[in-house]
Structures are given as C-alpha cells and as structure tokens.
Amino acid sequence: MRMSLTRTRQRSAQTTSRAASASHREPRRRTARGTALLLSTALLAVFALGACGGDDEAEVEPTAAPAATTFPAGSTMAKLQSGGTITVGTKFDQPLFGLKNLRGVPEGFDVEIAKIITNALGIPADKVKFVETVSVNREPFIQQHKVDMVVATYTINDKRKQVVDFAGPYYVAGQTLMVRAGESAITGKDSLAGKNVCSVSGSTPAERIRTEAPQAKLVLFDVYSKCAEALKNGQVDAVTTDNAILLGLMDSDPGTFKLVGKPFSTEPYGIGIAKGDDEFRTFINETLTAAYADGRYEKAYEATLGKVEPNMPKPPAVDNYTS
C-alpha cells in the first residue's frame, strides 16, 4: 500500500511537471505563431506598397469615363451615350494638334479637346474611335455620318456653316507664311509674286492666299506635311496656313524652317457637327465653357501647344449662334 501511494505521488509529480513544462512551452508557441503572423502581415504591406509605387511610375489611362448626365431622349448625346462609342474625325499629320504617333495613337490639342467632349458624354476612352480627316473631307464626312464630330483645325466660316454646324470656337489662329531658315527674299505676303506657295486643298488658307497674293503660284497637296517636305526639298518657296499648324511643323523639324511676316487672318477653330443639331452644339459649347473654368482646357493646352508656346492665350468665348 505504501508502494502504491509512492507510485501515485510519483505519477502525480510527473504529470504536474509535464503540465508545467507544457505551460512554459505554450507562450513560446504563441509567440512564434504571433511573430509569423506579424511577418506575413508586414510582407503583404511591403508588396502592397510596391504595387502602389508601380502605379505611380506608369500612369494608366482609365478605360471607363465617369458617369455622365442623363440626356434628353432621342438626342445625339443620348444615342452616343447609349451606344457607348463615338467616331471623331481629326488630322493625323499635324504636330501639336492631330498627329498619329509611333504607337499608332492620335495625339495633340485637337485630340485632347475631343476627349473633353467624349468624357462628358460618359464614353470610355477605349471606345473613342479617331478617323483621319483631311481638310477636303471634313464636310463630306459629317454629312455622310462617317463621323459624329470633327475636331481638326477646322476654321468656322459662313460658307461651311451652310452645310455643317460648329460648336466653339476653342482656339483662334492666324494665317501666315513658313519659309526655309536661310530664306531672305520672302518677308511676308507682299513678296510672293512669282513664288511657289504650298497649301492644302479645301482649306481656308488656300482660298485666302489667292486673294492676298494673287501673283503667287499656288501648289496644293492633301496634307500639310507634304507641303513641309516640298519646302525642305526646294520644290516650293513657302508654305501658308495657320501659324499654330506651322509651329507644329517647325517643332517636328527644328532649325529647318522659320515664320515670316505678320498673320493676315483670324482663324477660329470649331468642332464640326451635323447641320441643325442644336442640342448637340449647345452641349459641346457648355462643356467647353466648363472646361475653360475648371482647368481641363489649360491642362490640354500645356500638354500639347504649351510645349512650343508656353503663354496660353485666353480661351475664346463660344458662339451660340442660332442660324
């Protein structure tokens, strides 16, 4: 009986010892588990911060525009918003305004102005289709509904307003002359007699130079980039169009050309749309006016034209004409 009691006490002591040992080990296990949890949390935080840093370094254009206004049923705005896509006519060869870059994506001031309008319609950026629209095609493309609007250094004038409507203007340029950098004989429009002067078919500058310099020999191409190449090669003596377009051509080939003389016209650039679509024209005008005030217009200018001419002109007041 004494032996049994002794063994019982021994087993009890061993049990107590193991319990005590386990109780000592348990905090260590909890500590180890806690350390592992903290380490995992820290690693996740590091990965999250790294991902955020990558987003900051490579800005990704959003694929969806913010929610837009609910438009009147049957309006062009409602149809475009419901369809979720829009086709915009613009130039593909005019640096600073409309130029197709090496990635095949149009860029420039006209393109940015178009994005302000399409974004206000609530159309995702990847659903905006830009179609090359040269000067002579602008009215036909609108009339034939090949495009929903044209933003392509498109001067507003009474002749064009007979067949299409315009929102804007959003920029005012002036016609002038570009010559080779070493040219000294041509100093302005009054020194063009007998000179080969290049412009673009269907453009306002081409029509105006016939009146301003009737003794000049007018050479016409379909795009201004061909005029610049002809000037560079000596095939023509001067190129005439709006100063803003010429600045873009000069920027793409530094040191090759220069501007001469004073501007001899006022060229208000507008957004061409279908004739009689008053609701759409009013919407675009209101969007432009809001963009002038909230900084979107300034941002578009600084990213494009501002690279050559940092002093942004005052945005022109839109023309809410009714006829």
NUTORNU-401363 format. One record per residue (C-alpha): residue in one letter; chain; x, y, z. Coordinates in Angstrom, 2 decimals, always signed. Example, Ala and Ser with C-alpha at 12.3 -4.5 7.8 and 13.67 -1.06 7.14 Angstrom:
# residues 2
gupa->a&gumi->A&px->+12.30&py->-4.50&pz->+7.80
gupa->s&gumi->A&px->+13.67&py->-1.06&pz->+7.14
//
This chain:
# residues 323
gupa->m&gumi->A&px->+0.00&py->+0.00&pz->+0.00
gupa->r&gumi->A&px->+2.89&py->+2.31&pz->+0.82
gupa->m&gumi->A&px->+4.43&py->+1.45&pz->-2.61
gupa->s&gumi->A&px->+1.20&py->+2.19&pz->-4.41
gupa->l&gumi->A&px->+0.93&py->+5.58&pz->-2.70
gupa->t&gumi->A&px->+4.52&py->+6.33&pz->-3.58
gupa->r&gumi->A&px->+3.93&py->+5.46&pz->-7.25
gupa->t&gumi->A&px->+0.76&py->+7.54&pz->-7.26
gupa->r&gumi->A&px->+2.69&py->+10.51&pz->-5.90
gupa->q&gumi->A&px->+5.42&py->+9.95&pz->-8.46
gupa->r&gumi->A&px->+2.92&py->+9.83&pz->-11.34
gupa->s&gumi->A&px->+1.19&py->+12.94&pz->-9.98
gupa->a&gumi->A&px->+4.52&py->+14.75&pz->-9.78
gupa->q&gumi->A&px->+5.39&py->+13.70&pz->-13.32
gupa->t&gumi->A&px->+2.01&py->+14.89&pz->-14.59
gupa->t&gumi->A&px->+2.43&py->+18.20&pz->-12.80
gupa->s&gumi->A&px->+5.94&py->+18.55&pz->-14.23
gupa->r&gumi->A&px->+4.74&py->+17.87&pz->-17.78
gupa->a&gumi->A&px->+1.89&py->+20.33&pz->-17.35
gupa->a&gumi->A&px->+4.30&py->+22.93&pz->-16.06
gupa->s&gumi->A&px->+6.66&py->+22.23&pz->-18.94
gupa->a&gumi->A&px->+3.81&py->+22.49&pz->-21.43
gupa->s&gumi->A&px->+2.65&py->+25.72&pz->-19.87
gupa->h&gumi->A&px->+6.16&py->+27.11&pz->-20.35
gupa->r&gumi->A&px->+6.27&py->+25.95&pz->-23.95
gupa->e&gumi->A&px->+2.80&py->+27.32&pz->-24.86
gupa->p&gumi->A&px->+3.73&py->+31.00&pz->-24.59
gupa->r&gumi->A&px->+6.74&py->+30.30&pz->-26.80
gupa->r&gumi->A&px->+4.47&py->+28.63&pz->-29.37
gupa->r&gumi->A&px->+2.06&py->+31.54&pz->-29.20
gupa->t&gumi->A&px->+4.98&py->+33.93&pz->-29.54
gupa->a&gumi->A&px->+6.28&py->+32.03&pz->-32.58
gupa->r&gumi->A&px->+2.83&py->+32.00&pz->-34.18
gupa->g&gumi->A&px->+2.41&py->+35.71&pz->-33.43
gupa->t&gumi->A&px->+5.81&py->+36.50&pz->-34.93
gupa->a&gumi->A&px->+4.98&py->+34.56&pz->-38.08
gupa->l&gumi->A&px->+1.64&py->+36.38&pz->-38.37
gupa->l&gumi->A&px->+3.27&py->+39.77&pz->-37.96
gupa->l&gumi->A&px->+5.93&py->+38.85&pz->-40.51
gupa->s&gumi->A&px->+3.29&py->+37.78&pz->-43.03
gupa->t&gumi->A&px->+1.35&py->+41.00&pz->-42.48
gupa->a&gumi->A&px->+4.49&py->+43.06&pz->-42.92
gupa->l&gumi->A&px->+5.38&py->+41.26&pz->-46.15
gupa->l&gumi->A&px->+1.88&py->+41.84&pz->-47.52
gupa->a&gumi->A&px->+2.20&py->+45.52&pz->-46.67
gupa->v&gumi->A&px->+5.55&py->+45.71&pz->-48.46
gupa->f&gumi->A&px->+4.07&py->+44.07&pz->-51.57
gupa->a&gumi->A&px->+1.10&py->+46.44&pz->-51.46
gupa->l&gumi->A&px->+3.36&py->+49.46&pz->-51.22
gupa->g&gumi->A&px->+5.47&py->+48.15&pz->-54.09
gupa->a&gumi->A&px->+2.38&py->+47.77&pz->-56.24
gupa->c&gumi->A&px->+1.28&py->+51.32&pz->-55.46
gupa->g&gumi->A&px->+4.70&py->+52.62&pz->-56.39
gupa->g&gumi->A&px->+4.48&py->+50.89&pz->-59.77
gupa->d&gumi->A&px->+1.14&py->+52.59&pz->-60.48
gupa->d&gumi->A&px->+2.63&py->+55.99&pz->-59.73
gupa->e&gumi->A&px->+5.51&py->+55.44&pz->-62.15
gupa->a&gumi->A&px->+3.36&py->+54.23&pz->-65.05
gupa->e&gumi->A&px->+0.12&py->+56.13&pz->-65.33
gupa->v&gumi->A&px->-2.59&py->+54.04&pz->-66.96
gupa->e&gumi->A&px->-5.37&py->+55.75&pz->-68.83
gupa->p&gumi->A&px->-8.75&py->+54.73&pz->-67.42
gupa->t&gumi->A&px->-10.91&py->+52.61&pz->-69.72
gupa->a&gumi->A&px->-14.16&py->+53.96&pz->-68.34
gupa->a&gumi->A&px->-15.31&py->+57.55&pz->-68.16
gupa->p&gumi->A&px->-17.16&py->+58.88&pz->-65.11
gupa->a&gumi->A&px->-20.93&py->+58.74&pz->-65.08
gupa->a&gumi->A&px->-22.38&py->+61.40&pz->-67.36
gupa->t&gumi->A&px->-25.57&py->+63.41&pz->-67.32
gupa->t&gumi->A&px->-28.87&py->+61.85&pz->-68.35
gupa->f&gumi->A&px->-29.60&py->+63.37&pz->-71.73
gupa->p&gumi->A&px->-32.93&py->+64.07&pz->-73.44
gupa->a&gumi->A&px->-34.37&py->+61.01&pz->-75.13
gupa->g&gumi->A&px->-33.63&py->+60.94&pz->-78.85
gupa->s&gumi->A&px->-30.82&py->+63.48&pz->-78.65
gupa->t&gumi->A&px->-27.43&py->+62.80&pz->-80.23
gupa->m&gumi->A&px->-25.91&py->+62.80&pz->-76.74
gupa->a&gumi->A&px->-28.34&py->+60.13&pz->-75.54
gupa->k&gumi->A&px->-27.73&py->+57.97&pz->-78.62
gupa->l&gumi->A&px->-23.96&py->+58.20&pz->-78.29
gupa->q&gumi->A&px->-24.06&py->+57.53&pz->-74.57
gupa->s&gumi->A&px->-26.37&py->+54.54&pz->-75.03
gupa->g&gumi->A&px->-24.24&py->+53.14&pz->-77.85
gupa->g&gumi->A&px->-21.12&py->+53.56&pz->-75.73
gupa->t&gumi->A&px->-18.95&py->+54.61&pz->-78.66
gupa->i&gumi->A&px->-18.19&py->+57.68&pz->-80.80
gupa->t&gumi->A&px->-16.26&py->+58.38&pz->-84.01
gupa->v&gumi->A&px->-14.18&py->+61.55&pz->-84.16
gupa->g&gumi->A&px->-12.57&py->+62.98&pz->-87.27
gupa->t&gumi->A&px->-9.15&py->+64.57&pz->-86.77
gupa->k&gumi->A&px->-5.85&py->+65.18&pz->-88.57
gupa->f&gumi->A&px->-3.11&py->+62.55&pz->-88.37
gupa->d&gumi->A&px->-0.25&py->+64.64&pz->-89.76
gupa->q&gumi->A&px->-0.26&py->+67.90&pz->-87.80
gupa->p&gumi->A&px->+2.15&py->+68.01&pz->-84.85
gupa->l&gumi->A&px->+0.77&py->+69.60&pz->-81.67
gupa->f&gumi->A&px->-2.84&py->+69.38&pz->-82.95
gupa->g&gumi->A&px->-3.51&py->+65.98&pz->-84.52
gupa->l&gumi->A&px->-0.64&py->+63.57&pz->-85.10
gupa->k&gumi->A&px->-0.59&py->+59.77&pz->-85.19
gupa->n&gumi->A&px->+2.38&py->+58.82&pz->-83.02
gupa->l&gumi->A&px->+4.72&py->+55.82&pz->-83.35
gupa->r&gumi->A&px->+2.28&py->+53.68&pz->-81.36
gupa->g&gumi->A&px->-0.47&py->+54.49&pz->-83.86
gupa->v&gumi->A&px->-2.35&py->+56.64&pz->-81.36
gupa->p&gumi->A&px->-3.51&py->+60.16&pz->-82.32
gupa->e&gumi->A&px->-2.27&py->+62.94&pz->-80.03
gupa->g&gumi->A&px->-2.35&py->+66.74&pz->-79.89
gupa->f&gumi->A&px->-4.50&py->+69.67&pz->-78.82
gupa->d&gumi->A&px->-7.44&py->+68.76&pz->-81.08
gupa->v&gumi->A&px->-7.36&py->+65.21&pz->-79.74
gupa->e&gumi->A&px->-7.39&py->+66.46&pz->-76.13
gupa->i&gumi->A&px->-10.31&py->+68.80&pz->-76.86
gupa->a&gumi->A&px->-12.20&py->+65.85&pz->-78.36
gupa->k&gumi->A&px->-11.50&py->+63.80&pz->-75.22
gupa->i&gumi->A&px->-13.01&py->+66.53&pz->-73.05
gupa->i&gumi->A&px->-16.25&py->+66.20&pz->-75.05
gupa->t&gumi->A&px->-16.33&py->+62.40&pz->-75.19
gupa->n&gumi->A&px->-15.57&py->+62.15&pz->-71.48
gupa->a&gumi->A&px->-18.51&py->+64.45&pz->-70.72
gupa->l&gumi->A&px->-20.70&py->+62.07&pz->-72.71
gupa->g&gumi->A&px->-19.60&py->+59.23&pz->-70.43
gupa->i&gumi->A&px->-17.98&py->+57.26&pz->-73.25
gupa->p&gumi->A&px->-14.97&py->+55.12&pz->-72.20
gupa->a&gumi->A&px->-11.63&py->+56.23&pz->-73.63
gupa->d&gumi->A&px->-11.11&py->+52.90&pz->-75.39
gupa->k&gumi->A&px->-14.45&py->+53.33&pz->-77.19
gupa->v&gumi->A&px->-13.49&py->+56.61&pz->-78.86
gupa->k&gumi->A&px->-12.53&py->+55.93&pz->-82.47
gupa->f&gumi->A&px->-10.37&py->+58.56&pz->-84.20
gupa->v&gumi->A&px->-10.60&py->+58.63&pz->-88.00
gupa->e&gumi->A&px->-8.15&py->+60.54&pz->-90.19
gupa->t&gumi->A&px->-10.00&py->+63.50&pz->-91.70
gupa->v&gumi->A&px->-8.03&py->+65.75&pz->-94.05
gupa->s&gumi->A&px->-9.20&py->+69.28&pz->-94.87
gupa->v&gumi->A&px->-11.15&py->+68.40&pz->-98.02
gupa->n&gumi->A&px->-13.02&py->+65.53&pz->-96.30
gupa->r&gumi->A&px->-14.35&py->+67.35&pz->-93.28
gupa->e&gumi->A&px->-17.78&py->+68.42&pz->-94.55
gupa->p&gumi->A&px->-18.43&py->+65.19&pz->-96.52
gupa->f&gumi->A&px->-17.52&py->+63.02&pz->-93.52
gupa->i&gumi->A&px->-20.02&py->+64.91&pz->-91.35
gupa->q&gumi->A&px->-22.76&py->+64.94&pz->-93.99
gupa->q&gumi->A&px->-22.31&py->+61.22&pz->-94.73
gupa->h&gumi->A&px->-22.31&py->+60.38&pz->-90.99
gupa->k&gumi->A&px->-18.89&py->+58.77&pz->-91.22
gupa->v&gumi->A&px->-18.00&py->+60.70&pz->-88.07
gupa->d&gumi->A&px->-20.03&py->+62.08&pz->-85.18
gupa->m&gumi->A&px->-17.92&py->+65.22&pz->-84.95
gupa->v&gumi->A&px->-14.78&py->+66.74&pz->-86.45
gupa->v&gumi->A&px->-12.02&py->+68.34&pz->-84.38
gupa->a&gumi->A&px->-9.34&py->+69.06&pz->-86.96
gupa->t&gumi->A&px->-8.01&py->+72.67&pz->-87.02
gupa->y&gumi->A&px->-11.42&py->+73.41&pz->-88.55
gupa->t&gumi->A&px->-11.95&py->+77.12&pz->-89.18
gupa->i&gumi->A&px->-15.52&py->+78.34&pz->-88.66
gupa->n&gumi->A&px->-16.76&py->+80.36&pz->-91.63
gupa->d&gumi->A&px->-20.09&py->+81.25&pz->-93.23
gupa->k&gumi->A&px->-19.56&py->+79.06&pz->-96.30
gupa->r&gumi->A&px->-19.06&py->+75.94&pz->-94.20
gupa->k&gumi->A&px->-21.95&py->+76.84&pz->-91.91
gupa->q&gumi->A&px->-24.27&py->+76.42&pz->-94.88
gupa->v&gumi->A&px->-23.72&py->+72.63&pz->-94.78
gupa->v&gumi->A&px->-22.49&py->+71.83&pz->-91.25
gupa->d&gumi->A&px->-22.78&py->+73.37&pz->-87.79
gupa->f&gumi->A&px->-19.98&py->+74.37&pz->-85.43
gupa->a&gumi->A&px->-19.52&py->+74.35&pz->-81.68
gupa->g&gumi->A&px->-16.82&py->+76.60&pz->-80.24
gupa->p&gumi->A&px->-14.52&py->+78.19&pz->-81.16
gupa->y&gumi->A&px->-11.97&py->+76.66&pz->-78.80
gupa->y&gumi->A&px->-8.86&py->+78.30&pz->-80.33
gupa->v&gumi->A&px->-8.08&py->+81.27&pz->-82.60
gupa->a&gumi->A&px->-5.14&py->+81.09&pz->-85.02
gupa->g&gumi->A&px->-3.90&py->+83.38&pz->-87.80
gupa->q&gumi->A&px->-2.68&py->+82.62&pz->-91.32
gupa->t&gumi->A&px->+0.98&py->+83.33&pz->-92.03
gupa->l&gumi->A&px->+3.97&py->+82.05&pz->-94.02
gupa->m&gumi->A&px->+6.69&py->+79.48&pz->-93.35
gupa->v&gumi->A&px->+9.93&py->+79.50&pz->-95.36
gupa->r&gumi->A&px->+13.31&py->+77.78&pz->-95.19
gupa->a&gumi->A&px->+15.52&py->+79.02&pz->-92.36
gupa->g&gumi->A&px->+18.01&py->+80.65&pz->-94.76
gupa->e&gumi->A&px->+15.36&py->+82.43&pz->-96.86
gupa->s&gumi->A&px->+15.76&py->+86.23&pz->-97.13
gupa->a&gumi->A&px->+13.78&py->+87.21&pz->-100.25
gupa->i&gumi->A&px->+10.37&py->+86.37&pz->-98.77
gupa->t&gumi->A&px->+9.45&py->+88.64&pz->-95.88
gupa->g&gumi->A&px->+5.65&py->+88.46&pz->-95.99
gupa->k&gumi->A&px->+2.65&py->+88.02&pz->-98.27
gupa->d&gumi->A&px->+3.58&py->+91.10&pz->-100.33
gupa->s&gumi->A&px->+6.80&py->+89.43&pz->-101.52
gupa->l&gumi->A&px->+5.25&py->+86.28&pz->-103.00
gupa->a&gumi->A&px->+4.90&py->+87.35&pz->-106.65
gupa->g&gumi->A&px->+6.20&py->+84.54&pz->-108.86
gupa->k&gumi->A&px->+6.90&py->+82.29&pz->-105.85
gupa->n&gumi->A&px->+5.59&py->+78.74&pz->-105.43
gupa->v&gumi->A&px->+3.42&py->+78.75&pz->-102.34
gupa->c&gumi->A&px->+2.07&py->+75.49&pz->-100.94
gupa->s&gumi->A&px->-1.18&py->+74.92&pz->-99.06
gupa->v&gumi->A&px->-3.84&py->+72.21&pz->-98.72
gupa->s&gumi->A&px->-6.81&py->+71.50&pz->-100.97
gupa->g&gumi->A&px->-10.14&py->+72.55&pz->-99.48
gupa->s&gumi->A&px->-8.55&py->+74.72&pz->-96.78
gupa->t&gumi->A&px->-9.36&py->+78.32&pz->-95.90
gupa->p&gumi->A&px->-5.66&py->+79.37&pz->-96.22
gupa->a&gumi->A&px->-5.53&py->+78.07&pz->-99.79
gupa->e&gumi->A&px->-8.53&py->+80.20&pz->-100.74
gupa->r&gumi->A&px->-7.27&py->+83.28&pz->-98.91
gupa->i&gumi->A&px->-3.77&py->+83.29&pz->-100.41
gupa->r&gumi->A&px->-5.32&py->+83.59&pz->-103.87
gupa->t&gumi->A&px->-6.71&py->+86.95&pz->-102.78
gupa->e&gumi->A&px->-3.87&py->+88.10&pz->-100.55
gupa->a&gumi->A&px->-1.10&py->+87.21&pz->-103.03
gupa->p&gumi->A&px->-2.70&py->+86.83&pz->-106.49
gupa->q&gumi->A&px->+0.71&py->+86.78&pz->-108.24
gupa->a&gumi->A&px->+1.88&py->+83.73&pz->-106.27
gupa->k&gumi->A&px->+1.84&py->+80.28&pz->-107.87
gupa->l&gumi->A&px->-0.34&py->+78.09&pz->-105.65
gupa->v&gumi->A&px->+0.70&py->+74.45&pz->-105.19
gupa->l&gumi->A&px->-1.82&py->+72.17&pz->-103.48
gupa->f&gumi->A&px->-1.38&py->+68.91&pz->-101.55
gupa->d&gumi->A&px->-3.82&py->+66.94&pz->-99.44
gupa->v&gumi->A&px->-1.88&py->+67.36&pz->-96.16
gupa->y&gumi->A&px->+0.48&py->+70.00&pz->-94.76
gupa->s&gumi->A&px->+3.25&py->+67.52&pz->-94.04
gupa->k&gumi->A&px->+3.71&py->+67.13&pz->-97.80
gupa->c&gumi->A&px->+3.95&py->+70.92&pz->-98.12
gupa->a&gumi->A&px->+6.68&py->+70.96&pz->-95.47
gupa->e&gumi->A&px->+8.60&py->+68.23&pz->-97.27
gupa->a&gumi->A&px->+8.29&py->+70.09&pz->-100.59
gupa->l&gumi->A&px->+9.59&py->+73.26&pz->-98.92
gupa->k&gumi->A&px->+12.50&py->+71.40&pz->-97.38
gupa->n&gumi->A&px->+13.43&py->+69.91&pz->-100.76
gupa->g&gumi->A&px->+13.18&py->+73.24&pz->-102.61
gupa->q&gumi->A&px->+10.11&py->+72.29&pz->-104.66
gupa->v&gumi->A&px->+8.19&py->+75.25&pz->-103.24
gupa->d&gumi->A&px->+9.29&py->+78.57&pz->-101.76
gupa->a&gumi->A&px->+6.81&py->+78.94&pz->-98.92
gupa->v&gumi->A&px->+4.00&py->+77.19&pz->-97.07
gupa->t&gumi->A&px->+0.94&py->+79.06&pz->-95.90
gupa->t&gumi->A&px->-1.60&py->+78.07&pz->-93.30
gupa->d&gumi->A&px->-2.46&py->+78.93&pz->-89.71
gupa->n&gumi->A&px->+0.50&py->+79.87&pz->-87.53
gupa->a&gumi->A&px->-0.36&py->+77.19&pz->-84.98
gupa->i&gumi->A&px->-0.08&py->+74.46&pz->-87.62
gupa->l&gumi->A&px->+3.20&py->+75.90&pz->-88.91
gupa->l&gumi->A&px->+4.61&py->+75.96&pz->-85.38
gupa->g&gumi->A&px->+3.88&py->+72.24&pz->-85.16
gupa->l&gumi->A&px->+5.68&py->+71.57&pz->-88.43
gupa->m&gumi->A&px->+8.66&py->+73.60&pz->-87.23
gupa->d&gumi->A&px->+8.70&py->+71.73&pz->-83.93
gupa->s&gumi->A&px->+8.95&py->+68.38&pz->-85.73
gupa->d&gumi->A&px->+11.97&py->+69.53&pz->-87.79
gupa->p&gumi->A&px->+13.93&py->+72.02&pz->-85.60
gupa->g&gumi->A&px->+16.16&py->+74.56&pz->-87.32
gupa->t&gumi->A&px->+14.83&py->+73.88&pz->-90.82
gupa->f&gumi->A&px->+12.07&py->+76.50&pz->-91.13
gupa->k&gumi->A&px->+11.02&py->+79.91&pz->-89.85
gupa->l&gumi->A&px->+7.91&py->+82.11&pz->-89.91
gupa->v&gumi->A&px->+7.93&py->+85.44&pz->-91.76
gupa->g&gumi->A&px->+5.56&py->+88.39&pz->-91.85
gupa->k&gumi->A&px->+2.56&py->+89.12&pz->-89.65
gupa->p&gumi->A&px->-0.59&py->+86.97&pz->-89.53
gupa->f&gumi->A&px->-3.11&py->+88.19&pz->-92.10
gupa->s&gumi->A&px->-6.26&py->+86.46&pz->-90.92
gupa->t&gumi->A&px->-8.26&py->+85.36&pz->-87.91
gupa->e&gumi->A&px->-8.99&py->+81.63&pz->-87.83
gupa->p&gumi->A&px->-11.44&py->+80.48&pz->-85.13
gupa->y&gumi->A&px->-11.22&py->+76.70&pz->-84.77
gupa->g&gumi->A&px->-14.53&py->+74.96&pz->-84.14
gupa->i&gumi->A&px->-15.96&py->+71.47&pz->-83.71
gupa->g&gumi->A&px->-17.91&py->+70.40&pz->-86.78
gupa->i&gumi->A&px->-21.18&py->+68.50&pz->-86.34
gupa->a&gumi->A&px->-24.27&py->+67.70&pz->-88.42
gupa->k&gumi->A&px->-26.27&py->+70.66&pz->-89.66
gupa->g&gumi->A&px->-29.26&py->+71.50&pz->-87.46
gupa->d&gumi->A&px->-28.19&py->+69.51&pz->-84.40
gupa->d&gumi->A&px->-28.73&py->+72.40&pz->-81.99
gupa->e&gumi->A&px->-28.88&py->+70.23&pz->-78.86
gupa->f&gumi->A&px->-25.51&py->+68.65&pz->-79.56
gupa->r&gumi->A&px->-23.94&py->+72.01&pz->-80.40
gupa->t&gumi->A&px->-25.27&py->+73.52&pz->-77.16
gupa->f&gumi->A&px->-23.97&py->+70.56&pz->-75.15
gupa->i&gumi->A&px->-20.47&py->+70.89&pz->-76.65
gupa->n&gumi->A&px->-20.45&py->+74.66&pz->-76.06
gupa->e&gumi->A&px->-21.46&py->+74.20&pz->-72.43
gupa->t&gumi->A&px->-18.78&py->+71.52&pz->-72.00
gupa->l&gumi->A&px->-16.10&py->+73.78&pz->-73.49
gupa->t&gumi->A&px->-17.15&py->+76.70&pz->-71.30
gupa->a&gumi->A&px->-16.97&py->+74.50&pz->-68.20
gupa->a&gumi->A&px->-13.53&py->+73.21&pz->-69.29
gupa->y&gumi->A&px->-12.26&py->+76.79&pz->-69.61
gupa->a&gumi->A&px->-13.25&py->+77.41&pz->-65.97
gupa->d&gumi->A&px->-12.23&py->+74.17&pz->-64.25
gupa->g&gumi->A&px->-8.72&py->+73.74&pz->-65.68
gupa->r&gumi->A&px->-9.30&py->+70.94&pz->-68.19
gupa->y&gumi->A&px->-8.68&py->+73.25&pz->-71.14
gupa->e&gumi->A&px->-5.47&py->+74.60&pz->-69.62
gupa->k&gumi->A&px->-4.24&py->+71.06&pz->-68.93
gupa->a&gumi->A&px->-4.90&py->+70.09&pz->-72.57
gupa->y&gumi->A&px->-3.02&py->+73.17&pz->-73.79
gupa->e&gumi->A&px->+0.01&py->+72.65&pz->-71.55
gupa->a&gumi->A&px->+0.37&py->+69.02&pz->-72.66
gupa->t&gumi->A&px->+0.40&py->+69.96&pz->-76.36
gupa->l&gumi->A&px->+0.71&py->+73.52&pz->-77.69
gupa->g&gumi->A&px->+2.27&py->+74.67&pz->-74.44
gupa->k&gumi->A&px->+5.44&py->+72.76&pz->-75.31
gupa->v&gumi->A&px->+6.12&py->+75.31&pz->-78.07
gupa->e&gumi->A&px->+4.18&py->+78.36&pz->-76.89
gupa->p&gumi->A&px->+4.02&py->+78.36&pz->-73.07
gupa->n&gumi->A&px->+1.92&py->+81.55&pz->-72.87
gupa->m&gumi->A&px->-1.59&py->+80.17&pz->-73.21
gupa->p&gumi->A&px->-3.95&py->+82.66&pz->-74.89
gupa->k&gumi->A&px->-7.27&py->+83.45&pz->-73.28
gupa->p&gumi->A&px->-9.81&py->+80.84&pz->-74.42
gupa->p&gumi->A&px->-12.27&py->+82.35&pz->-76.91
gupa->a&gumi->A&px->-15.91&py->+82.71&pz->-75.93
gupa->v&gumi->A&px->-18.11&py->+80.12&pz->-77.64
gupa->d&gumi->A&px->-20.50&py->+81.32&pz->-80.33
gupa->n&gumi->A&px->-24.05&py->+80.26&pz->-79.52
gupa->y&gumi->A&px->-25.39&py->+81.19&pz->-82.95
gupa->t&gumi->A&px->-28.88&py->+80.06&pz->-83.88
gupa->s&gumi->A&px->-28.72&py->+80.03&pz->-87.67
//
